[in-house]
Amino acid sequence: MLILVTGATGKVGRHLIAALLDDPRFPKARVRALCHNRVPAETDRVEVVRGSIADREIAARAIAGVSHVVHLATCKETPDQVMDVTVKGLFWLLEEFRLSATARQFILIGGDAGIGHFYYRHDGPITEAAAHRAYPGCYALSKVLEEVMLEQYGTQYDLNGCCLRAPWIMEKDDFKYSLSFGDDVFGGPDWKMMVPEADAKRYASDGTVPLLRDADGRPLKRNFVHVADLVSAIMAAIDNPRAVRQLFNISMDRPVDYGEVADYLDRTRGLGSVDIPSRFHSNWMDNSKAKYLLGWQPDYDLKKLIDSAWQYERAESDPRIVWYPG
């Protein structure tokens, strides 16, 4: 078993490679890490291919001899790169995969950006049957195109593909900094831009958290997943006959409710909150299909997500770094 992991040095890739090397189901599995900028250490079970999948020759080198692909590499809001890397890169990987004599399974990590996450109103829980609805920007569009391309390769060539659609992926202290009113905010919204500057500075100093409200004035519900749960879903999908040509929502059992977050941080850590009105819409990803077909179960709930983020102690050798814009 030779598993190609693209985006191997990213948040998910690092955890996935560790899980693959530690899993007793795959004692002889080897990993080929495809990297663009950062490069992991090579071992007797980990080899590295360096370059961009926008280059067909690199894609061909990466696919040669592999049995499985876990495709994690992507771009964010980078219009000058996203079509070459995310769209054309996936096309080259799929082309080489379908021509390979050794390739058995292609797993794509999709994203809820492809269904618009909180930009659009949904009448009920979001299942895998939800229509694609990209929000403005190139990143969401690229996630739609990825999912459609994989689906169509399955139709055209009976390719054994599987898409795991994930919302915002958390690890370490990510969730804590996703609620910061300071310059150290992780992801979006950028809270300091939604309140007066003096208030933002005070909130950042005090540890005040935003209580984001949806377009109806209720605490907004937004989907998250911890990286450990996403990795366990990938592991459950590998060589699973029930994953063939399937799409799965991989998320927490319940979305994060910003009102519940504010209440819990007030009770456990004495942190205040401030209402932030918005035109966003609450939504709820339904993960029951993954539970039923893959036998997967997320471990992180709201309490564990919060506690793990606030209790995490970051070493000096592990500074917070944003590797991509957007």
N, C-alpha and C positions, 0 to 999 in steps of 0.2 A: 504494500500500500504506500503510494507516494502522493501526498496531499499538497497541492499548491494553495498557499494562502496569500492573496493579494492584500496590500495595505497591512503587511505583516507586523510593522512596528507601531501601528496605531493602538488605540485603546482596546478594541476588541481583539485585534490580531495577537497582541502580546499574551492576553489571557487565554485565547484559543490555543495557541501553540503550546503553552504550558499544560493545558488540559489534555491535548492530544498526546503529548509525550508521557503523561502520567496515567493515562487510561489503560487499565489492564485488558480491555477489549482489543487494543491495538499495540501489543508489545513490540512489534517489528515495524510499526508505521514510521515513515520518514516524512519530513516536512521540507517543502521548497518554499522559501520566503521570497516573494517578489517585492522589492523595495525601490523607492525612487530617491529619497533623500537619506533618511536614517537607515542604518544597516545593523541587524542583530549579529551576535557572535555565531559563527558556524561551529557545529559539532559533528559527531559521527552520525547524528540523525537529523541535523538541520543544515541545509545548504541554501545559498543565497543567489538569486538572480537580481541584478540591479538594472533599472531602466524604467521607461514609461510604456504602459500598455497601448498608448497611442501609436506606438511603433509596432507594425506587424511582426517584424523580426524578433523583437523582444517577447511579444505574446507567444510566438511559435517556440522560442527557447524555453519559456516558462511552462508551456503545456506539454512539451515533449516527454513522453513516458509517464505522465501522471495518471493516477486512477481517479482522483477526486479534486475538485476545485471548490474552495470557499472564497467567494469574491466579496471583499470588503472595501477595496480601494474606491474612492469617490472624490469629487470636488464639491466645494460649497458655492458661495456666491462669487465665482470667478469666471465671468463670461468669456474671457480670452482663453480659458483652458477647458471648460466643462464639456463642450461638445467633442473635443478631441480625446480627452481622457475618459470621461464617464460613458459617453455614447459610443464613439468609435472604438475606444478601448475594449468595451464589453463585446462589441461586434467582432473584433479580431479574436478575442478569447473564445467566443462561441464558435467562430469559424474553425479555429484550430482544434477545439474540443470535438466538434462533430466529425472531423477528419481523422481523429486519433484512434489507433487500434487498442489503446489501453484505457482510455477515459471511460468512467462508469457513472459519475454523478457530478452535477454542477449545482452548487448551492449559492444563491444570491442573497445578500442581506439588503432588503429594500427598506423603505422608510415611510412613515405616515405622512410625510410631506406630499407624497403622491396622491393622497386623498384629502389634502388640504388642512389636516389636523384642526386647529381652532379657527381657521379663517372662514369656514362655512358652517352653516347650521345643518345638523343631522337630526332626523326625526326619531331616531332610536339608536341603539348600540351599533357601532360600526363593525360589520362583518366583512369577511373576505369578498362578499358579493358587491360591496360598495363601489360605485363608479369612480374612476380616476378623476380628480379635480385638483390640478396644480394651482397653488396660489401664485401671486406675482413674483417673478424672479426666475433665474435659470436653474437653481438647485432643485426646486420642486418639479419643474418640467423634466429634468434629467431623471428623477426617480420614477416618474411615469414611464418614460421611454425605456428605462432599464427593465421594469416589470413586464411591459408589453413585448419587448424584444425576447426575453426569456420564454414567455408564454408562446410566442409565435415560432420560436425554434423548436419547442416541443411539438407544436402542430405540424410544422414542415418536415421535421426530421426524426420525430419520435424520440427526442432527446430527453434523457432523464434529468430534468431540472426541478429545483425546489426553491421557492422564495420565502424567506422569513422576513416579514414586514415588522420593523421595530420602530417605536417612537423614540423620544429623546433618551439617549443612553447615559447612565450615571455610573460613576465609580468614585472611590476615595471621598473627597470633600466637595465633589462637583455640585451636589444639590444645595449645600450651604451657600456656595458662591453664586448659584443661579438666583439667589434671593438678595444679593448685595446691592445696595444703593451707591456703591463706590465704583471706582475705575476698574476694580478687580472682578466685576460682574462676569459670570460665565454664561455665554449665550444670550438669549433675548427673552423677553423685552429688556431694553436698557433702561432700568428703573429710574436712574438719575435724570434721564431726559423727560420723565413724565411728571416731575414735581419741580417746584422752584429750587434753584441751586442751593440756597441756604438750607432749605429743608433736607435736601439730599445729603448734604455734608453732615447734618445732625443725625439723620437716620443711619448713615454709614457708621458714624462714631458710636451710636447707641446700640447697634445691632438690630434696629427695627427692620421688620420684614414686610414685604408688600402683600396685601390681601387683594389679589386681582379679582375683579368682578367682570362677569360676562355681559353681553349686550342686553340681557334681561335684568341686570342688577344683582344677580345671585353670585356667590363665590364660584369662580371659574373652575371647571374640572378639566384637567389636561393629562394626557397619557405619558408615562415614563416607563423605563425598564432598567434594571441594574445590569451591568455588564456580566455579572456572574450568571444571571438568569438567561441572558441571551446566549452565552456560551453553552450553557446546559441544553438549550433548545437546539443549537447547532449539533451538539454531540448526539442528541436524540434523533436528529434527522439523518445522520450519516448512515448510509446503507439500510435505511428503514424503507421497506417496500410500500408503506402507507404514505410516504412522502413524495412518491413519483408524480411529477407534474402538478404539484399542489402549492398553494399559497397559504401561509399561516400568519395570523396576527400573533406577535410575541410581545406581550406587555404585562404589566402588573394586573392582578385580578380586578382592582378598582383603580380608576384614574386618581391622580393627586387632586384633592379638593383644597384650594388655597385657604378656604375658611377653616378647614380642619387642621391645616398646617399652622395657621396663626394661633389657633386654640392650643394645639399641642406644645408649640414653642413658648407660649405664655405660661402654661401650666408647669412645664418641665425646666424651663430655662429663664423665665421671667422676661422674655423678649416681647416688646410691643409690636404692634402692626399698624399699618395705615392703608385705608381703602384706595385702590387704584381702579378707576372706572376704565372700561374698554369697550370696543365694538367686537371683540372676539366672542366665540361661541363655545360653550362647554361640549365635550364629546367623550365617548366611552368606547374604547376598543374592546371587542368581544374576543377573548382568547380561548374560547371553549373548543374550537376545532383542533387546536394544537394539543390541548389536554386529551381530547378523545382519540385522535389518530396517532399522536406521537408519544402519548403517555407522559407528557411534560407537565411540570407544575412550577410556577415561580415561587421563589423562596422569600422575596422581599415584599413586604407590605409598607404602608405609609410610615408606621412607627419605626420599622427597621431602617427604612431609607433615610429618615431624619436622624435617628440616633447614630447610625454608622457615619454619616457625613459630619455631624458635630463632634463626634468622639475621635475622628481620624486625626492623627498627629503626623504632619508632613515633615519628613526629614529634610535637612538642608540640601542633601544631594538630589532631592526630588521636588524642585520648585514648580509652581504652577506655570505652565507654558501653554499658550494658545497656538496650535500648529497651523491653524487655517483661519481665514477671515469668515465672517458671516455667522 
